Amino acid sequence: MSHKNGNHKPDIRIGTLVSAGMKSAEYIRQILPYGFESFSLTFWQTTKGIDWKKLAAEVNDILAGSGAVVSSLGVFGNPLETEPKDKETLQGLKEAIDNAHLFGCDIVAGFTGRLRNRPIDESLPRFKQVWTALAGRAKDNGVRIAFENCDMGGSWQTGDWNIAHNPAAWEMMFHAVPFGHLGLEWEPCHQLVNLIDPMPQLREWVKKIFHLHGKDATIYWDRIRKYGIRTSVHEDIVRKTGSQGAKPFAYHRTPGFGDSDWTAIISELRMAGFKGSIDIEGWHDPVMKGELEMSGQVAALRYLKQCRSDFIPNPQV
């Protein structure tokens, strides 16, 4: 399924995330030659100051003739709350939905948001109010919504960003806002760091998965056996909270460096008829970081392409 096989378009593209802004096109120009097939443009909390038509024109010009695409637009913040940045996130989601067509993509991703420091179930009425309106807007624009499955350090009882990190929450969400064009942006990393086997979950929820982040995790089972999960937490929480004395039992990793079987993941996706992108979410790996960041991402790109396999046309008889 490489571009060397004529005009064949891969059923599952392998790409990467791009921190979106008015310099996105230049970043894509520099990394496109490595063989990335898709790019997910992601915004943190706000799209304020973005000239959507100019950005789309510049990105599309860089991608022209390459076969690569923009897979999705992502706006990550808390659209359920009412602080100034939360309102910017909500406005950013509206703008991304309205402008996705300029990039030739039909997926807008992000967190659901949540009522801060409140249980998930108490966020459902506000979730229904906000996302019913956004779902209508998305339908009018031919856009699918994909909720990222990261807990952002939250739990069922409390958190700041997202309720869409648990299958029980997914059932409640999709019951509250029952539209077929609302789904998930899934990755095995967030399951592994919560000691969930991602494969049974993938098989059950694959029809609701619209986009994947290419991120993995490594579990240190010896630390769990020695310290348990109350003294040990995953590395991401240790880093964000500065917890003293905690022993990380899990590390976010770039695909190819973690515990997941991506050949099995891609097989499950194909059996379900998935067509879309796995975009590598870099900037998390504790080893392939700093000056090794792009080395790790390109290694992950090659690894995921190997798991997918090249397209070889069948003999014509």
PERAPE-V561225 format. One record per pair of residues at least 24 apart in sequence whose ideal C-beta (glycine too) atoms are under 8 Angstrom apart, sorted by the first residue. I is the first residue (numbers start at 1). J is the second residue. D is the distance in Angstrom with one decimal. If there is no record, write none. Layout:
I|J|D ; I|J|D
This chain:
1|305|7.5 ; 1|308|6.0 ; 1|309|6.8 ; 1|310|5.6 ; 1|311|3.9 ; 2|35|7.8 ; 2|305|7.1 ; 2|310|5.1 ; 2|311|7.1 ; 3|37|8.0 ; 3|67|5.1 ; 4|310|8.0 ; 5|310|6.9 ; 5|311|4.9 ; 5|312|7.4 ; 5|313|7.0 ; 8|311|5.0 ; 8|313|7.6 ; 9|67|7.4 ; 10|37|6.3 ; 10|308|7.2 ; 10|311|6.9 ; 11|270|7.0 ; 11|274|7.9 ; 11|275|5.5 ; 12|266|6.3 ; 12|269|6.3 ; 12|270|7.2 ; 12|274|6.8 ; 12|275|7.2 ; 12|276|6.7 ; 12|277|7.2 ; 12|278|6.4 ; 12|308|5.7 ; 13|37|4.1 ; 13|38|4.2 ; 13|68|7.9 ; 13|69|7.0 ; 13|71|6.7 ; 13|276|7.2 ; 13|277|4.3 ; 13|278|7.3 ; 14|38|7.3 ; 14|214|7.3 ; 14|277|7.4 ; 14|278|5.6 ; 14|279|7.9 ; 14|280|7.5 ; 14|301|5.8 ; 14|304|4.6 ; 14|305|5.5 ; 14|308|6.6 ; 15|39|5.4 ; 15|40|6.7 ; 15|68|7.2 ; 15|71|5.9 ; 15|277|5.3 ; 15|278|7.3 ; 15|279|4.4 ; 15|280|7.0 ; 16|40|7.4 ; 16|214|7.6 ; 16|279|5.6 ; 16|280|4.4 ; 16|281|8.0 ; 16|282|6.6 ; 16|297|5.9 ; 16|301|7.3 ; 17|42|5.3 ; 17|74|7.7 ; 17|213|7.4 ; 17|279|5.4 ; 17|280|6.8 ; 17|281|5.2 ; 17|282|6.8 ; 18|42|6.9 ; 19|44|7.5 ; 20|47|7.9 ; 20|50|7.7 ; 20|55|7.7 ; 20|73|7.4 ; 20|74|7.8 ; 21|50|7.4 ; 22|49|7.7 ; 22|50|7.0 ; 22|51|7.0 ; 22|54|7.4 ; 22|55|6.2 ; 24|55|6.5 ; 24|58|7.7 ; 24|59|6.1 ; 25|55|7.3 ; 25|58|3.7 ; 25|59|4.9 ; 25|61|7.3 ; 25|62|5.1 ; 28|59|6.4 ; 28|62|5.2 ; 28|63|7.2 ; 29|62|4.9 ; 31|294|7.0 ; 31|297|8.0 ; 32|62|6.7 ; 32|63|7.5 ; 32|66|6.0 ; 32|68|6.4 ; 34|294|7.7 ; 34|298|5.0 ; 34|301|6.6 ; 35|298|7.8 ; 35|301|6.0 ; 35|302|7.8 ; 35|305|7.6 ; 36|68|6.3 ; 36|301|6.2 ; 37|67|7.0 ; 37|68|5.2 ; 37|69|7.4 ; 37|277|7.5 ; 38|68|6.2 ; 38|69|5.3 ; 38|70|7.2 ; 38|71|4.0 ; 38|277|4.1 ; 38|279|5.9 ; 39|63|7.9 ; 39|68|6.8 ; 39|69|7.5 ; 39|70|5.5 ; 39|71|6.6 ; 39|279|7.2 ; 40|70|7.6 ; 40|71|5.1 ; 40|72|4.7 ; 40|73|7.6 ; 40|74|6.0 ; 40|109|7.3 ; 40|211|7.3 ; 40|277|7.1 ; 40|279|4.2 ; 41|70|6.2 ; 41|72|7.5 ; 41|73|5.3 ; 41|74|7.0 ; 41|103|7.3 ; 42|73|7.7 ; 42|74|3.9 ; 42|75|7.8 ; 42|76|6.5 ; 42|109|7.8 ; 43|73|7.7 ; 43|74|6.6 ; 43|75|4.9 ; 43|76|7.0 ; 43|92|5.9 ; 43|96|7.6 ; 44|76|5.7 ; 44|77|7.1 ; 45|75|7.8 ; 45|76|6.8 ; 45|77|3.8 ; 45|85|5.1 ; 45|88|6.2 ; 45|89|5.3 ; 45|92|7.5 ; 46|77|7.1 ; 46|85|6.7 ; 46|88|4.0 ; 46|89|6.7 ; 46|92|5.6 ; 47|75|6.3 ; 47|88|7.7 ; 47|91|7.4 ; 47|92|3.8 ; 47|95|5.3 ; 47|96|6.7 ; 48|88|5.8 ; 48|92|7.6 ; 50|95|7.3 ; 52|95|6.7 ; 52|99|4.2 ; 52|102|6.1 ; 53|99|7.9 ; 53|102|6.4 ; 56|99|7.0 ; 56|102|3.7 ; 56|103|5.2 ; 59|103|6.5 ; 60|102|8.0 ; 60|103|7.0 ; 60|104|7.3 ; 69|104|6.3 ; 69|105|7.0 ; 69|277|7.8 ; 70|103|4.0 ; 70|104|6.2 ; 70|105|4.8 ; 71|105|6.0 ; 71|107|6.7 ; 71|211|6.6 ; 71|276|6.9 ; 71|277|3.7 ; 71|279|5.8 ; 72|105|5.7 ; 72|107|3.9 ; 72|108|6.8 ; 72|109|5.3 ; 72|146|6.8 ; 72|185|7.7 ; 72|211|5.3 ; 72|277|7.3 ; 72|279|7.5 ; 73|99|7.6 ; 73|100|5.6 ; 73|103|6.8 ; 73|105|6.6 ; 73|107|7.4 ; 73|108|5.2 ; 73|109|7.2 ; 74|108|7.3 ; 74|109|4.2 ; 74|110|5.8 ; 74|148|7.6 ; 74|185|7.7 ; 75|108|7.1 ; 75|109|7.8 ; 75|110|4.7 ; 76|110|5.3 ; 76|111|5.6 ; 76|148|7.0 ; 76|161|8.0 ; 77|110|7.2 ; 77|111|6.8 ; 77|113|7.4 ; 77|161|7.6 ; 78|111|6.6 ; 78|113|4.2 ; 78|114|6.8 ; 78|116|7.4 ; 78|160|6.7 ; 78|161|5.4 ; 78|162|7.9 ; 79|110|7.5 ; 79|111|7.9 ; 79|112|7.9 ; 79|113|4.5 ; 79|130|5.8 ; 79|134|7.8 ; 80|112|7.2 ; 80|113|3.4 ; 80|114|5.9 ; 80|115|6.3 ; 80|123|6.4 ; 80|126|4.8 ; 80|127|6.3 ; 80|130|5.7 ; 81|113|6.5 ; 81|115|7.0 ; 81|116|6.0 ; 86|113|7.4 ; 89|113|7.4 ; 90|130|7.0 ; 93|134|6.1 ; 94|134|7.2 ; 94|137|6.4 ; 97|134|6.9 ; 97|137|5.2 ; 97|138|5.2 ; 97|141|5.4 ; 97|143|5.1 ; 98|137|7.5 ; 98|141|6.2 ; 100|141|6.7 ; 100|143|5.2 ; 101|141|6.8 ; 101|142|7.2 ; 106|142|5.8 ; 106|143|5.4 ; 106|144|5.8 ; 107|143|7.0 ; 107|144|5.2 ; 107|145|7.8 ; 107|146|5.4 ; 107|210|5.6 ; 107|211|5.4 ; 107|276|7.7 ; 108|138|6.8 ; 108|143|5.5 ; 108|144|7.6 ; 108|145|5.9 ; 108|146|7.3 ; 109|145|7.5 ; 109|146|4.3 ; 109|147|7.4 ; 109|148|6.0 ; 109|185|4.4 ; 109|211|5.9 ; 110|145|8.0 ; 110|147|7.2 ; 110|148|6.5 ; 111|147|7.1 ; 111|148|5.7 ; 111|150|7.4 ; 111|152|7.2 ; 111|161|5.0 ; 111|162|3.9 ; 111|164|7.0 ; 112|147|5.4 ; 112|162|5.6 ; 112|163|5.1 ; 112|164|4.7 ; 112|173|6.8 ; 113|161|7.0 ; 113|162|7.0 ; 113|163|7.7 ; 114|154|7.2 ; 114|159|5.8 ; 114|160|7.4 ; 114|161|6.6 ; 114|162|6.2 ; 114|163|4.7 ; 116|159|7.5 ; 116|160|5.4 ; 117|158|4.8 ; 117|159|7.3 ; 117|160|7.4 ; 118|158|7.1 ; 119|156|6.2 ; 119|157|5.2 ; 119|158|7.4 ; 120|156|5.3 ; 120|163|4.6 ; 120|166|7.5 ; 120|169|5.2 ; 120|172|7.4 ; 121|172|7.0 ; 123|163|5.3 ; 124|163|8.0 ; 124|172|5.9 ; 124|173|7.5 ; 124|176|5.4 ; 127|163|6.8 ; 127|173|6.4 ; 127|176|6.2 ; 127|177|7.2 ; 128|176|4.4 ; 128|177|5.8 ; 131|173|8.0 ; 131|177|4.9 ; 131|182|7.2 ; 132|177|5.5 ; 135|177|5.8 ; 135|179|4.8 ; 135|181|7.0 ; 135|182|5.8 ; 138|181|6.1 ; 138|182|8.0 ; 139|179|7.2 ; 139|181|6.1 ; 143|181|7.3 ; 144|181|4.6 ; 144|182|7.5 ; 144|183|6.4 ; 144|210|5.2 ; 145|181|6.5 ; 145|182|4.9 ; 145|183|7.0 ; 146|183|5.5 ; 146|184|6.0 ; 146|185|3.8 ; 146|209|8.0 ; 146|210|4.3 ; 146|211|4.6 ; 147|173|7.4 ; 147|182|7.4 ; 147|183|7.3 ; 147|184|5.6 ; 147|185|6.3 ; 148|185|4.6 ; 148|213|7.3 ; 149|184|6.1 ; 149|185|6.9 ; 149|186|5.4 ; 149|187|6.7 ; 149|190|5.0 ; 149|191|7.6 ; 150|190|5.1 ; 151|190|6.5 ; 151|194|7.1 ; 153|236|7.2 ; 153|237|5.3 ; 153|240|5.9 ; 153|241|7.4 ; 165|190|6.2 ; 165|194|7.8 ; 167|201|6.4 ; 167|204|7.5 ; 167|205|7.0 ; 170|205|7.0 ; 170|208|7.4 ; 174|208|7.3 ; 183|208|4.4 ; 183|209|6.3 ; 183|210|4.3 ; 184|208|5.2 ; 184|209|5.0 ; 184|210|6.7 ; 184|211|8.0 ; 185|209|7.8 ; 185|210|6.8 ; 185|211|4.6 ; 185|212|7.1 ; 185|213|6.4 ; 186|211|7.8 ; 186|212|5.7 ; 186|213|7.5 ; 187|212|6.0 ; 187|213|3.9 ; 187|214|7.1 ; 187|215|4.8 ; 187|216|7.9 ; 187|281|7.0 ; 188|215|7.8 ; 188|216|6.2 ; 188|217|7.2 ; 188|260|4.5 ; 188|265|6.7 ; 189|213|7.6 ; 189|215|4.2 ; 189|216|5.5 ; 189|217|4.5 ; 189|252|5.6 ; 189|253|7.5 ; 189|258|7.3 ; 189|260|7.9 ; 192|216|7.5 ; 192|217|3.9 ; 192|219|6.0 ; 192|250|6.5 ; 192|258|7.6 ; 192|259|6.3 ; 192|260|7.1 ; 193|217|5.2 ; 193|219|7.8 ; 193|234|4.1 ; 193|236|7.1 ; 193|250|4.2 ; 193|252|7.3 ; 195|219|7.4 ; 195|224|7.8 ; 195|229|7.3 ; 198|260|6.6 ; 198|265|7.6 ; 199|261|7.8 ; 199|264|6.4 ; 199|265|7.6 ; 199|268|7.1 ; 202|265|6.5 ; 202|268|5.2 ; 202|269|7.9 ; 203|268|5.9 ; 206|268|6.1 ; 206|269|6.6 ; 206|272|4.2 ; 206|274|6.6 ; 207|272|6.2 ; 209|269|7.6 ; 209|274|6.8 ; 210|276|6.4 ; 211|276|5.8 ; 211|277|6.3 ; 211|279|7.3 ; 212|269|7.8 ; 212|276|7.4 ; 212|277|7.1 ; 212|278|4.4 ; 212|279|7.2 ; 213|278|7.7 ; 213|279|6.3 ; 213|280|7.8 ; 213|281|4.3 ; 214|254|7.7 ; 214|255|4.9 ; 214|278|4.8 ; 214|279|6.0 ; 214|280|3.8 ; 214|281|6.2 ; 214|300|6.2 ; 214|304|6.2 ; 215|252|6.1 ; 215|253|7.4 ; 215|254|7.2 ; 215|255|7.0 ; 215|280|7.4 ; 215|281|4.3 ; 215|284|6.4 ; 216|252|7.6 ; 216|253|4.5 ; 216|254|6.8 ; 216|255|5.0 ; 216|256|7.7 ; 216|257|6.8 ; 216|258|2.8 ; 216|259|6.7 ; 216|260|4.8 ; 216|262|7.8 ; 217|250|5.3 ; 217|251|6.4 ; 217|252|5.7 ; 217|253|5.8 ; 217|258|5.2 ; 217|259|6.4 ; 217|260|7.5 ; 218|250|6.8 ; 218|251|5.0 ; 218|253|5.2 ; 218|257|7.3 ; 218|258|5.1 ; 218|259|5.6 ; 219|249|6.5 ; 219|250|5.1 ; 219|259|6.0 ; 220|248|7.3 ; 220|249|5.0 ; 220|250|6.9 ; 220|251|7.8 ; 221|249|7.8 ; 223|247|5.1 ; 223|248|7.5 ; 223|249|4.5 ; 224|249|5.0 ; 235|286|6.5 ; 236|284|7.5 ; 251|285|7.8 ; 251|286|5.3 ; 252|284|3.9 ; 252|285|6.7 ; 252|286|7.7 ; 253|284|7.5 ; 253|285|5.3 ; 253|286|7.9 ; 253|287|7.9 ; 254|280|6.7 ; 254|282|6.4 ; 254|284|7.5 ; 254|285|4.5 ; 254|288|5.5 ; 254|296|4.5 ; 254|297|6.6 ; 254|299|7.2 ; 254|300|4.6 ; 255|280|6.6 ; 255|300|4.4 ; 255|303|5.9 ; 255|304|5.5 ; 256|299|5.7 ; 256|300|5.1 ; 256|302|8.0 ; 256|303|3.5 ; 256|304|7.4 ; 257|285|6.4 ; 257|287|6.9 ; 257|288|6.6 ; 257|296|7.1 ; 257|299|7.8 ; 257|300|7.6 ; 262|303|7.2 ; 262|304|5.9 ; 262|307|4.3 ; 263|307|4.4 ; 265|307|7.7 ; 266|304|7.9 ; 266|307|5.4 ; 266|308|5.4 ; 278|304|6.1 ; 280|304|7.5
